[in-house]
Amino acid sequence: FSSLSKIYFFSCVRFIFYIFRHIKIAHLNQFISYPPNSSVIGVIGEGVVLPCYVVAENIPEIFSVQWIFNEQSQKIPVSTYDGKTQKEKQDEKYQGRTEFFHSEFGAGNMSLLLKNIRSSDKGSYTCVVSFNDEYHDALIELKVAASVNVSIGLTCHADGWFPKPEVIWLDGQGQVRKEQSSTKVMMMPSGLYRVITSMNLKPGSDMEVSCRIVNNLLKTTSESRILISGE
Ligand SMILES: *[C@@H]1O[C@H](CO)[C@@H](O)[C@H](O)[C@H]1NC(C)=O
């Protein structure tokens, strides 16, 4: 080669490599599928599925998937599944809190279940899937929120009982309620008993509540019923 044709030859080679690299990247982009800039919202104390799907003709049995948490300065390997050993590894911070859906791997579903969400879990996660010496990755943003636990506190008082009465909380159908209640029975100076019982009513439960006090000796009862409506 003359020096000119050498330059020509090498720029041709460079050009071919350039084309090849871009074809390869375009080809990779068809492999992993996720809504661009996708984000999911998790609630503190609950679980969330971080989505990651691979679209491929067939996914070989030997593949690996790794979820990485991108902290400012470091990358935390949240959870890794290695198809060779079929073993899973978790970072300390995520110990016992992540799960892959093994039965869904074959369908390209590499999503990760993150349980018992903490506020520190908020941030960006990368799903890296590798097989046939190729890497495919997707970025998912996890937003974290706390839901306020609203409940209605109910208290029921009854005075002048003897002997110690029995206290029962009932629902609209007259069935014993499943909520925990706390009951205090006190002896008054008169020698009779005073009963104070309370319980918390969560939204979504039966909103008809009754408090029944029973004198088991006289087989008499006293009942107070309340219906809570609306939000
Ligand atoms: C992936 O698997 C999880 C768990 O079974 C499921 O919730 C999710 O919908 C699946 N995604 C797809 C696209 O099948």
The ligand as a Tripos MOL2 file, in Angstrom:
@<TRIPOS>MOLECULE
LIG
   14    14     1     0     0
SMALL
NO_CHARGES

@<TRIPOS>ATOM
      1 C1        -44.0890  -10.7440   35.3020 C.3       1 LIG1
      2 O1        -44.3110  -11.5520   36.4340 O.3       1 LIG1
      3 C2        -44.9820  -10.9470   37.5070 C.3       1 LIG1
      4 C3        -45.1820  -11.9910   38.5950 C.3       1 LIG1
      5 O2        -45.8760  -13.0930   38.1820 O.3       1 LIG1
      6 C4        -46.3290  -10.3550   37.0750 C.3       1 LIG1
      7 O3        -46.8710   -9.6180   38.1390 O.3       1 LIG1
      8 C5        -46.1450   -9.4870   35.8520 C.3       1 LIG1
      9 O4        -47.3960   -9.0560   35.3980 O.3       1 LIG1
     10 C6        -45.4260  -10.2540   34.7740 C.3       1 LIG1
     11 N1        -45.2710   -9.4010   33.5890 N.am      1 LIG1
     12 C7        -45.6300   -9.8000   32.3720 C.2       1 LIG1
     13 C8        -45.4740   -8.8050   31.2860 C.3       1 LIG1
     14 O5        -46.0570  -10.9220   32.1450 O.2       1 LIG1
@<TRIPOS>BOND
     1     1     2 1
     2     1    10 1
     3     2     3 1
     4     3     4 1
     5     3     6 1
     6     4     5 1
     7     6     7 1
     8     6     8 1
     9     8     9 1
    10     8    10 1
    11    10    11 1
    12    11    12 1
    13    12    13 1
    14    12    14 2
@<TRIPOS>SUBSTRUCTURE
     1 LIG1         1 GROUP 0 **** ****
